[in-house]
Amino acid sequence: MSTDQSTGSDALLDVNCESRTRPSVGDSESLPAEYQTDDYAEPSDWNRQQKRVFHRVHTLLSYWEQHDYQIRWVTLTSCPESDDADKLAYNHRRLRQTVERAHAARDRHGELHDLQHIRRIESLVVRTSEGPEGKGVLHLFWAWKPPQGQHSLQFFVPHDWLSRQWGRIHGPHDEHSEEPVKELYVWIEAVGTKAYHSRKNLAGYLVSQYLGEHGSALENVSWSWERTLGGSVTEAWEAVRGITESLDRAIEVWHRVMGGEGVTLESPSDHVHYQRSIKPPPDLGVVEGATVTVTPPDGFERLGPEGEAWTTDHGGGERADRERMHACTDCRQWFEGSKLVTVGESDYGRPIRICPDCL
């Protein structure tokens, strides 16, 4: 899988799956009844992949909403005469650039709409294996923020014009036709126009529709991370999750970071002392504390060089990680890392370490 420099993606989201025989063109027009409520909650039986997809989609929608972006939900399909699936991402980028460079476009009634103000579109793209011969379908969100002081400008792209451009780029190619390609289904809708357009509902729908009981059509999730957040969502979220005492606390901190607040966190343990500062977008990132100090609990026999504490550089690499003390996931007693056996990972990617007594 390859992406351009403006696109971030999560390799762990790639899945092998069988192609559907036709695009589910009706899937995106409205959400099923269970998602048409603000009470939708993340199912407890979701696997790690489903949770990761939900988090990525929810994070981008949350950031855009908190920073006054106008968001459009777009579906782009393929037909038998379209380009192969390996060109789908490239053709989407060409379509986005076409919208960004356009001066004006006519709607189905012949009315001309100004597009000169629409520049620098940010995106989140869910690619599925739907469509004839597995040529693929894109379910995506486009986000655009009006320039400061010009909030009356609207992110409006005429549907028929967008359909013609997608047919010209993705095929079947007809440079002279003024009509949309009937074999291609292109749909665009403003997010927020329906009562059930909350970010939680939209993220939950995409996960359950393409990774849930309806099949495993999802192939890849990607986003314009440089344009939007400026850093790695995965690294920042794992840093927040690793230093907060609960998932609810992690979500609360994450919402503050997406809202533009820099947050400094201290370790929740009484025995491990360190800090992490989370920088908000557009320079999302993690600033680690200079040192990690571990004060062993009463009864721990081997102490550090100071006799009372064990101090090591937090970024010391594999050797330092082996020497750093960790708690057994089962009995919660403290041991040097080399004495614990890693038996797996939690749902949030943290190692599950077991001491010899608990094995």
Rosetta blueprint (number, residue, H / E / L):
1 M L
2 S L
3 T L
4 D L
5 Q L
6 S L
7 T L
8 G E
9 S E
10 D L
11 A H
12 L H
13 L H
14 D L
15 V L
16 N L
17 C L
18 E L
19 S L
20 R L
21 T L
22 R L
23 P L
24 S L
25 V L
26 G L
27 D L
28 S L
29 E L
30 S L
31 L L
32 P L
33 A H
34 E H
35 Y H
36 Q L
37 T L
38 D L
39 D L
40 Y L
41 A L
42 E L
43 P L
44 S L
45 D L
46 W L
47 N L
48 R H
49 Q H
50 Q H
51 K H
52 R H
53 V H
54 F H
55 H H
56 R H
57 V H
58 H H
59 T H
60 L H
61 L H
62 S H
63 Y H
64 W H
65 E H
66 Q H
67 H L
68 D L
69 Y L
70 Q E
71 I E
72 R E
73 W E
74 V E
75 T E
76 L E
77 T L
78 S L
79 C L
80 P L
81 E L
82 S L
83 D L
84 D L
85 A H
86 D H
87 K H
88 L H
89 A H
90 Y H
91 N H
92 H H
93 R H
94 R H
95 L H
96 R H
97 Q H
98 T H
99 V H
100 E H
101 R H
102 A L
103 H L
104 A E
105 A E
106 R E
107 D L
108 R L
109 H L
110 G L
111 E L
112 L E
113 H E
114 D E
115 L L
116 Q L
117 H L
118 I L
119 R L
120 R L
121 I L
122 E E
123 S E
124 L E
125 V E
126 V E
127 R E
128 T E
129 S L
130 E L
131 G L
132 P H
133 E H
134 G H
135 K L
136 G L
137 V E
138 L E
139 H E
140 L E
141 F E
142 W E
143 A E
144 W E
145 K L
146 P L
147 P L
148 Q L
149 G L
150 Q L
151 H L
152 S L
153 L L
154 Q L
155 F L
156 F L
157 V L
158 P L
159 H H
160 D H
161 W H
162 L H
163 S H
164 R H
165 Q H
166 W H
167 G H
168 R H
169 I H
170 H H
171 G L
172 P L
173 H L
174 D L
175 E L
176 H L
177 S L
178 E L
179 E L
180 P L
181 V L
182 K L
183 E L
184 L L
185 Y L
186 V E
187 W E
188 I E
189 E E
190 A E
191 V L
192 G L
193 T L
194 K L
195 A L
196 Y L
197 H L
198 S L
199 R H
200 K H
201 N H
202 L H
203 A H
204 G H
205 Y H
206 L H
207 V H
208 S H
209 Q H
210 Y H
211 L H
212 G L
213 E L
214 H L
215 G L
216 S L
217 A L
218 L E
219 E E
220 N E
221 V E
222 S E
223 W E
224 S L
225 W H
226 E H
227 R H
228 T H
229 L L
230 G L
231 G L
232 S L
233 V H
234 T H
235 E H
236 A H
237 W H
238 E H
239 A H
240 V H
241 R H
242 G H
243 I H
244 T L
245 E L
246 S L
247 L H
248 D H
249 R H
250 A H
251 I H
252 E H
253 V H
254 W H
255 H H
256 R H
257 V H
258 M H
259 G L
260 G L
261 E L
262 G L
263 V E
264 T E
265 L E
266 E E
267 S L
268 P L
269 S L
270 D L
271 H L
272 V E
273 H E
274 Y L
275 Q E
276 R E
277 S E
278 I E
279 K E
280 P L
281 P L
282 P L
283 D L
284 L L
285 G E
286 V E
287 V E
288 E E
289 G L
290 A L
291 T E
292 V E
293 T E
294 V E
295 T L
296 P L
297 P L
298 D L
299 G L
300 F L
301 E L
302 R L
303 L L
304 G L
305 P L
306 E L
307 G L
308 E L
309 A L
310 W E
311 T E
312 T E
313 D E
314 H L
315 G L
316 G L
317 G H
318 E H
319 R H
320 A H
321 D H
322 R H
323 E H
324 R L
325 M E
326 H E
327 A E
328 C L
329 T L
330 D L
331 C L
332 R L
333 Q L
334 W E
335 F E
336 E E
337 G H
338 S H
339 K H
340 L L
341 V E
342 T E
343 V E
344 G E
345 E E
346 S L
347 D L
348 Y L
349 G L
350 R L
351 P E
352 I E
353 R E
354 I E
355 C L
356 P L
357 D L
358 C L
359 L L
